[in-house]
Amino acid sequence: QVQLVESGGGLVQPGGSLRLSCAASGFTFRRSIMKWYRQAPDKERELVAFITPSGSNIFYADSVKGRFTISRDNAEGTMYLQMNNLKPEDTAVYYCNAADLYSSNDYWGQGTQVAVSS
């Protein structure tokens, strides 16, 4: 059974930091492009960052570049998103996504809420 379980969300003040985790199981994690998306209230879901299977290629949305860092541990089957200097506009539900290059399947987690407010 495929599972993507996000954790690490919460309420933080502007300028603060959070580290999100996405624990994966049930598919070939090490052959998957892993992505973080977010969806703010009344807005469309947007891609925040992605990392290729080996970690050799990484993409960031312009809005988070220089503040967020995506990483992965293929041995542990876990992806991370280190978020620094958080801003109120980063408030959203953050979702983990896996594009399994082996099976061509696409998987989603349930999301974790991040709220940035003073």
C-alpha positions as YAML, in Angstrom:
chain: A
units: angstrom
residues:
- id: 1
  name: GLN
  ca: [0.00, 0.00, 0.00]
- id: 2
  name: VAL
  ca: [1.38, 3.37, -1.06]
- id: 3
  name: GLN
  ca: [1.74, 5.92, 1.70]
- id: 4
  name: LEU
  ca: [3.06, 9.47, 1.74]
- id: 5
  name: VAL
  ca: [2.88, 10.95, 5.22]
- id: 6
  name: GLU
  ca: [3.75, 14.61, 5.74]
- id: 7
  name: SER
  ca: [4.71, 16.01, 9.12]
- id: 8
  name: GLY
  ca: [6.35, 19.07, 10.63]
- id: 9
  name: GLY
  ca: [3.76, 21.72, 9.91]
- id: 10
  name: GLY
  ca: [2.52, 24.20, 12.47]
- id: 11
  name: LEU
  ca: [2.17, 27.81, 13.46]
- id: 12
  name: VAL
  ca: [5.26, 30.00, 13.29]
- id: 13
  name: GLN
  ca: [5.98, 33.71, 13.45]
- id: 14
  name: PRO
  ca: [7.26, 35.61, 10.42]
- id: 15
  name: GLY
  ca: [10.97, 35.06, 10.04]
- id: 16
  name: GLY
  ca: [10.78, 31.68, 11.70]
- id: 17
  name: SER
  ca: [11.64, 28.23, 10.39]
- id: 18
  name: LEU
  ca: [9.98, 24.87, 9.96]
- id: 19
  name: ARG
  ca: [11.16, 21.55, 8.58]
- id: 20
  name: LEU
  ca: [8.63, 19.42, 6.76]
- id: 21
  name: SER
  ca: [9.10, 15.69, 6.26]
- id: 22
  name: CYS
  ca: [7.45, 13.27, 3.85]
- id: 23
  name: ALA
  ca: [7.80, 9.61, 4.75]
- id: 24
  name: ALA
  ca: [7.18, 7.34, 1.76]
- id: 25
  name: SER
  ca: [6.45, 3.63, 1.48]
- id: 26
  name: GLY
  ca: [4.88, 1.14, -0.91]
- id: 27
  name: PHE
  ca: [6.58, 2.30, -4.10]
- id: 28
  name: THR
  ca: [10.05, 2.77, -5.54]
- id: 29
  name: PHE
  ca: [11.07, 5.95, -3.74]
- id: 30
  name: ARG
  ca: [14.62, 5.99, -5.06]
- id: 31
  name: ARG
  ca: [13.31, 6.04, -8.64]
- id: 32
  name: SER
  ca: [10.79, 8.80, -8.04]
- id: 33
  name: ILE
  ca: [10.89, 12.53, -8.62]
- id: 34
  name: MET
  ca: [9.72, 13.97, -5.33]
- id: 35
  name: LYS
  ca: [7.88, 17.28, -5.13]
- id: 36
  name: TRP
  ca: [6.41, 19.69, -2.61]
- id: 37
  name: TYR
  ca: [3.26, 21.55, -3.53]
- id: 38
  name: ARG
  ca: [1.23, 24.00, -1.50]
- id: 39
  name: GLN
  ca: [-2.28, 25.34, -1.60]
- id: 40
  name: ALA
  ca: [-3.35, 28.49, 0.13]
- id: 41
  name: PRO
  ca: [-7.01, 29.27, 0.85]
- id: 42
  name: ASP
  ca: [-8.90, 30.22, -2.31]
- id: 43
  name: LYS
  ca: [-5.82, 29.64, -4.47]
- id: 44
  name: GLU
  ca: [-4.73, 26.92, -6.85]
- id: 45
  name: ARG
  ca: [-2.22, 24.32, -5.80]
- id: 46
  name: GLU
  ca: [1.28, 25.41, -6.79]
- id: 47
  name: LEU
  ca: [4.60, 23.64, -7.16]
- id: 48
  name: VAL
  ca: [7.09, 24.73, -4.50]
- id: 49
  name: ALA
  ca: [10.09, 22.52, -5.27]
- id: 50
  name: PHE
  ca: [11.13, 19.20, -6.70]
- id: 51
  name: ILE
  ca: [14.16, 16.94, -6.52]
- id: 52
  name: THR
  ca: [15.18, 14.21, -8.96]
- id: 53
  name: PRO
  ca: [15.90, 10.64, -7.81]
- id: 54
  name: SER
  ca: [19.62, 11.11, -7.31]
- id: 55
  name: GLY
  ca: [19.24, 14.64, -6.00]
- id: 56
  name: SER
  ca: [21.32, 15.98, -8.85]
- id: 57
  name: ASN
  ca: [18.60, 18.31, -10.13]
- id: 58
  name: ILE
  ca: [16.52, 20.60, -7.96]
- id: 59
  name: PHE
  ca: [13.89, 23.21, -8.80]
- id: 60
  name: TYR
  ca: [12.45, 25.98, -6.65]
- id: 61
  name: ALA
  ca: [9.60, 28.34, -7.31]
- id: 62
  name: ASP
  ca: [10.79, 31.94, -7.45]
- id: 63
  name: SER
  ca: [8.72, 32.77, -4.39]
- id: 64
  name: VAL
  ca: [10.74, 30.42, -2.16]
- id: 65
  name: LYS
  ca: [14.17, 30.50, -3.80]
- id: 66
  name: GLY
  ca: [16.89, 31.28, -1.28]
- id: 67
  name: ARG
  ca: [14.63, 30.51, 1.70]
- id: 68
  name: PHE
  ca: [13.57, 26.88, 1.21]
- id: 69
  name: THR
  ca: [15.77, 23.81, 0.76]
- id: 70
  name: ILE
  ca: [14.49, 20.47, -0.53]
- id: 71
  name: SER
  ca: [16.39, 17.27, 0.19]
- id: 72
  name: ARG
  ca: [15.87, 13.53, 0.27]
- id: 73
  name: ASP
  ca: [17.22, 10.42, 1.94]
- id: 74
  name: ASN
  ca: [16.77, 7.47, -0.41]
- id: 75
  name: ALA
  ca: [17.89, 4.99, 2.22]
- id: 76
  name: GLU
  ca: [15.18, 6.18, 4.59]
- id: 77
  name: GLY
  ca: [12.56, 6.85, 1.92]
- id: 78
  name: THR
  ca: [12.04, 10.38, 3.20]
- id: 79
  name: MET
  ca: [11.94, 13.82, 1.64]
- id: 80
  name: TYR
  ca: [12.40, 17.09, 3.50]
- id: 81
  name: LEU
  ca: [11.65, 20.77, 3.04]
- id: 82
  name: GLN
  ca: [13.62, 23.16, 5.24]
- id: 83
  name: MET
  ca: [11.76, 26.46, 5.30]
- id: 84
  name: ASN
  ca: [13.56, 29.52, 6.64]
- id: 85
  name: ASN
  ca: [12.59, 33.17, 6.88]
- id: 86
  name: LEU
  ca: [8.94, 32.26, 6.59]
- id: 87
  name: LYS
  ca: [6.49, 34.89, 5.45]
- id: 88
  name: PRO
  ca: [2.71, 35.18, 5.93]
- id: 89
  name: GLU
  ca: [2.29, 34.41, 2.22]
- id: 90
  name: ASP
  ca: [3.83, 30.98, 2.85]
- id: 91
  name: THR
  ca: [0.71, 30.03, 4.78]
- id: 92
  name: ALA
  ca: [-0.81, 27.01, 3.04]
- id: 93
  name: VAL
  ca: [-1.36, 23.29, 3.21]
- id: 94
  name: TYR
  ca: [1.83, 21.64, 1.99]
- id: 95
  name: TYR
  ca: [1.56, 18.41, 0.03]
- id: 96
  name: CYS
  ca: [4.11, 15.76, -0.82]
- id: 97
  name: ASN
  ca: [3.97, 14.27, -4.32]
- id: 98
  name: ALA
  ca: [5.82, 11.36, -5.88]
- id: 99
  name: ALA
  ca: [6.19, 10.70, -9.59]
- id: 100
  name: ASP
  ca: [7.31, 7.09, -9.76]
- id: 101
  name: LEU
  ca: [9.42, 6.82, -12.92]
- id: 102
  name: TYR
  ca: [9.38, 3.00, -12.63]
- id: 103
  name: SER
  ca: [5.60, 2.54, -12.63]
- id: 104
  name: SER
  ca: [4.58, 5.94, -14.11]
- id: 105
  name: ASN
  ca: [2.21, 6.36, -11.17]
- id: 106
  name: ASP
  ca: [1.68, 9.59, -9.29]
- id: 107
  name: TYR
  ca: [1.01, 9.70, -5.55]
- id: 108
  name: TRP
  ca: [-0.10, 12.36, -3.08]
- id: 109
  name: GLY
  ca: [0.05, 12.77, 0.66]
- id: 110
  name: GLN
  ca: [-2.73, 14.19, 2.80]
- id: 111
  name: GLY
  ca: [-0.97, 17.46, 3.48]
- id: 112
  name: THR
  ca: [0.33, 19.35, 6.49]
- id: 113
  name: GLN
  ca: [-0.78, 22.84, 7.48]
- id: 114
  name: VAL
  ca: [1.74, 25.66, 7.73]
- id: 115
  name: ALA
  ca: [0.59, 28.95, 9.19]
- id: 116
  name: VAL
  ca: [2.83, 32.00, 9.41]
- id: 117
  name: SER
  ca: [1.41, 34.72, 11.60]
- id: 118
  name: SER
  ca: [2.37, 37.06, 14.40]
...
